[in-house]
């Protein structure tokens, strides 16, 4: 009865939520994406026999060879996209309700997601039409049962990661280690394919040791989650631990407060990025995509010069554009306060300019080291695109940001969250790649490769040298003209 009441309260809170009613289009888009994903898995389930026959005659062996890859991909995606179980527990703590019951409800709710539903659309057809005719019903039941333990373990690990990463963003290293480990194992000739075959046979036979290990890992993960929730109960609130005391205290550090106003504003911005859920998840996306861009560049072997030209500016500007496409909107919840503070607004914009430039510089240093070792790309091209991105890219980002009037809730997740996003920001991402490539190709076509690189350096260098002027005369002036329109948008509950 208590669990039923919890679900009824959650349903009413969802329906009555003002943000849900205002952002109905975004919810419809997410529903379409979810329905499309379910349809794809359902399609694979129906035609699984025909699909597996294309890769070999032994259907069970072919399917077993993909199990470890699926489990690794499932865990990787869960850590980024699976939502944490939410329940505002303050009203319940005032009632005669056991905290353990509240926590068990949260744990039960964490299993109600698409990641646990979708595999069954394929598992059941495989068990019925492929495993049962070959190995019998007992083997099919063992296979499905042990696979269910794997899904439960992945679910528990994802919830545990979500709770821990909110306290320390460095836990993302363990998630990024999943694809890196698979890649390195293949490089040292350790076949994941054969390991997956052996693992699949264990599932068919119901290997007792494997079941004990999985059960122990699930129990251990649930015990840690239970302990964390027992100490917290407010899942969407940051804990008052030493890590966040340190981060929160950076802006009050004497070495910062005694420096210039720009330095203080930079540290305040760093605090905002590190302390909030949405910005933390955004920062976690940057190294993933940077690694993907590096992988594509190092494996291209210089065969596709045009692909390289598009990838380099995209990779260099990725971090700065992800952060910069919603500059000003990040602080939308308290922008009214910023407008009445005695700060130089040009310095406020300069602080953001320097953060954009630093992100581009750090990304380029990483690229330079990797590409220098592999010797896959002309490093002079990388340098020319860097100078352009230090000068022109921040100008374009800040210019577009002047028209950002969407309010953002920093406590919400980043993934599949379209709050604050507009069509102009999609155009911005495309422009940051097409503009430098277009300039380079134009002068390369009219003159030669050297002139194309020099034009990027000259244009970028001029914008770097004159950044004080265009920040004060163009960006700050334009934003102050639109100040009241933007403030009106920031006061809304949602876009």
SULVEN-V281269 format. One line per field, one symbol per residue. phi: phi as a letter, one per 30 degrees, with the letter a starting at -180 (. if undefined). psi: psi as a letter, one per 30 degrees, with the letter a starting at -180 (. if undefined). A space follows every 10 residues. Layout:
phi=???
psi=???
//
This chain:
phi=.ddddedddd dddddddddd ddcddddddd dddddddddd ddddddcddd ddddcldddd dddddcdddd dddddddedc cddddcadde ddddcdbddd dddddddddd dcbddddeed dcddddddcc dedccjdddd ddeddddddd dddedddddd ddddddcadd ddeddddddd dddddddcic dddddddddd ddddcieddd dddddddddd dddddddddd dcicdccddc cddddddddd dcdedcddcd dddddddddd edddccdddd dddddddddd ddddddddcd hidcdddddd ddddddcddd dddddbeide cddbdedddc ddbddddddd eddddedddd dddddddddd ddddhcbddd dddddddddd cdeddddddd ddcdbcdbcd dddddhccdj dbdddddedd ddcddddddd ddddddbadd dddddddddd dddddcdddd dddcdddddd dceddddddd dddad
psi=eeeeeeeeee eeeeefkeee eeheeeeeee eeeeeeeeee eeeeeegeee eeffglejee eeeeffeeee eeeeeeeefe fkkkkkkjfe effflikkee eeeeeeeeff fileffeeff feeeeeeefe eefefleeee eeeeeeeeee eeeeeeeeee eeeefffjff ffeeeffeee eeeeeeeghj jfeeeeeeee eeeefhkeee eeeeeeeeee eeeeeeeeee fdfjfgkklh leefeeeffe fgkefeffal eeeeeeeeee eeeffkeeee eeeffefeee eeeeeeefff ggejeeeeee eeeeeegeee eeeffgkefe gffhfeeeff liljeeeeee eeeeeeeeee eeeeeeeeee feefhfkjfe eeeeeeeeff eeeeeeeeee ffgjgkkkjf fllekhjgkf kleefeeeee efeeeeeeee eefeeecaee eeeeeeeeee eeeeegeeef eefdeeeeef egeeeeeeef flel.
//
